Amino acid sequence: PPPPPPPPLPLSRRVVVVVVVVNPSLPPPPLPRTMSADPMAYAKQLKGLMAQSDGKDKVLALVQYAAMFASGGEAGTALSVQKSFGAARKPFRLYKPFEFVMPILQNPPRGKALAVALEYTKALGMAVYMGCDHFVWAGQAGVLTDKKLAADMQKVSF
């Protein structure tokens, strides 16, 4: 019989290979108008992004997922950074439930019944998920003292 396969490597030891195929006969695509080689232009764009709560959430998400990737799921500094940034992102999503519901209230979907039902389900589902996630955060932060409510909300939002 053939020998058994080797055990899988832990997540932190795996290598991901990304292959990008480039056609050398084509010229490179032009830079979009918003992109510039000027470092100050990038700084202004970053400042504009950070001026919005959604932009701050995206930057924190980048750090959170970079730390998660670096930790490989193993205990240590990177994993604790990932968990900390995950909790820090919650307050930036305070108005997210409204962002999901407002478009269907302002411009109700039209079309086939199934497509309309799916649009409402998606919007309401995300609003409920984000709303319950706020209760979970409030329980973790100590603002919400009802532990049973926080636990029930965690079940809904997970």
Disulfide bonds with the S-S distance in Angstrom:
none
